[in-house]
Amino acid sequence: MDKTQLWQQHFPALATSDDTQVQTLIRSSKLAQLPADTCVFSSGQACEHYLLVASGRVKVVLYAESGREVVLYRVLPGETCVLTTACLLGQTHYIAEGITESEVSALMVHHEDFQAALHTSPAFRNFVFADMGKRFADVIARMERIKFGPVESRLAAALISTWDTHKPHIQVTHQTLANEVGTAREVVSRYLKRFEAEGLIRLKRGHIELLDLPGLRKLAATR
């Protein structure tokens, strides 16, 4: 699928706009193909491009002084990176790291083209701010779940999310899951054993098999 088709499929509000500045921006955009486990941006780096994900997943993480990783959010197909947008608007550097969790196709708009369209195109400006508002709401909702949601529901959601990318078996460490749900590795291990006893999963060396996906989805919906 070429660049134009990706715009039309994943960002139709812009692709169908008759605004000449938007169409110029689309034509000047670049298509990046990134393998899994690639650093898209890092803390302290200047923001050079507006990122729009067409396929794959990008994980945005923050590292504490202790080295602990905290997953802030993920950028999925049809979404933009809220941190990238904030950095472009504020002309600041990244404060977190973006890492591809799978092969990723991303549309990239150079920061100069982004600024030009933002200042001259109402259609693009409306898209950017509406999308940024939604992304911020998603991030806040995730932080609320991590802060206040039951550990078992957060863990079930993390297992389902990981399974969506790596089905049928999840190759993930207990520490990675702990980073995902915002708790200690020992807590995750204890809940995983409980899930196994309840017939929801099967723990194997190096991976986890999901046995009862509907049961996990029900548990993930618990608040």
N, C-alpha and C positions, 0 to 999 in steps of 0.2 A: 504494500500500500504506500502510495507516494505522499508527500507532504500535504498537498491540497486535500486529498481524501481524509487524512488524519484530522485536519482542521474541521472539515465538514462533519465528520463522524463524532468527534469528541467536544468540539467547541463551535457548534452551529450558530450560536448567537453572534459570534464574530465573523464566521465564514460567510454568512448570508447577509451581512451588513453591506449597505450601499455607500458607506462612508469611505471616501477615497483614502483617507489617512489609515484606516483600518486595513484596507486592501493592500496598501503599500507595506504596512507592517507585516502582513501575512506573507507577502512575496519575499521580503527580506529575511524572514525567519529561517533558522537552520534546523535540520532534523538530526538529533544525536542518538546513536545507538550505543548503549552502555551495557557491559556484561554485569553479572551479579557480583556483589561485594566490591563495588567500585565507589570511591569517595567522590561524591558530586560536588560538595563544598565542605569547608572545614572552618572551625572557629577562628576568628581573626582575619579571615579572607574577605577581600572586597567583592561585592556583588557585581557581576558583569552581565548577567542575563536574567530575563524573566522566564521562569520555567513552567511549562505546561506538560503534564505527563499524558502520553497517549496510550502506553501499555506498560505493564509491570508495576513495581512498587518501590517507593523510596522511603526509607525510615529516617526520621529526623531525631537525633539523640543529643542529650546534654550529658557531659561528664563532670561528676563532682570531684573535689580535690582528692578524695579517697580513691578515685579511679572508678567508682560505681557509675554505671550507665543508667540513664533514665530516658525511656522512650517518650518523646513529646507527642508525636503524631506520625501518621503515614500519609504519603501523597499517592493516591490511586489514579487509575485512568480517568481522564476527564476532569482532573483537579489541578490546581496550582499550589505552589508552596507558599504558605502564608508568611513564613520567615523571610523568604526571598522578596516577596512583595513589600514587606515592612522595611527591609534594608534598602530597597530601591527608592521607596517613598521618603525615607529619612536620610538617605545617603550615608548609611552606616555599614559597618562590617558585620559579618555573620557572628552569632554567639553560640552556635551549635553546629553539629556535623550532619550532613546528609549522606546516606549510604544506600546503594541499591540492594534490595533483597532478592531480586530476580533480574533477568534481562529487562532493560528499560528502553523504550522509545520515548524521547522527549522533544517537544518543540521549544526552541530557544530563541528569544527575542533580545537582541542586543540592548543594553541599558540606554543608549542614546535614542534608539528607535522607540523604546518604551516611553521615555520622557517626552519625546516629540508627540507621540500619539496621545499621551495623557493630557498634554496641554492644549491640543488642538481638536481632539475628537471626543464629543460628548458620549458617543456610543462606547468607545473604548474605556473612557473614564467611568461610566456607569457599570460596565462589566467588571473592571478591576475592583471597585469599591464594594459592589454587591457580592462578588466572589470572596473578597477578603473578609467581609462581615460573616459570611457563612463559615469560612474556614476557622475564624476565631471562635465562633460558637461551638464548632466541633471540638477544637482544642480544649476549651473551657469545660465542655461536657466530659471529655476524657479525664481531665484533671480532677473533676468532681467524683468520677467513678473510682479513680485511684485513691482519692483521699477518704471517701465516705462509703464506697461500695464494699460488700462482703468479699473477702479474698477468694472464696470458692467461685463466685460469679465472674470475677475478673480473670481468674485462671481459666475457667471454662471458655470465656470469650477469647482469650489469648490462644488457647489450643485450636479453636475453630478458625481463627484468623490465620494461624500458621498452617493449618491443614489446607485452607483454600489455596495456598501457594505451593505446598509441598506434598499434596495428596499422592498416594493413599497413606503413606507413613510420614510421621513428623520426625525429622532429624534435628533435634534441638536439645540443648543442655538445660538442666534445672536452673542454672544461674541465668541463662538467657531469659527463661520464663520469669524468673524473679525480677529481672530488670524491667520486663514488660509490664508486670502487674504492680511494681513498686513495693516489694517486700523482700524478705530474706530467703536465701536458697533453701535453708532448712524448713521454712514454712511451706514452700512450694513442694518439696519432697514429701512432706507429711500429707498434704492435700492430694498429691498424685497417687499416693498409696491408698488413700481413702477412695478416690475415684475408681481405682482398680478393683478394690473390694466391692464396690457398688456395681461393677460390670460396665462402667462407662468407657474405660480405656484398658489397654494392656501394655504394661511397661516391658520393653525389651532392651537388650544391650544396644545402645546407640540410637534408638528411636522409640517413638510412642505410636501405638496403633489405636485409632479411635473406633470403639465398638458400638457406641450408642450416640450417634450424632444428634438425634432429636432430644435425647436426655440432656446432652451438654448444652444445646440451644435453650432448653427450658431453664437450666441452671444459670446460664449466662444472662437470662432476662430477669433474674431475681434481683431485687434492689433492697 
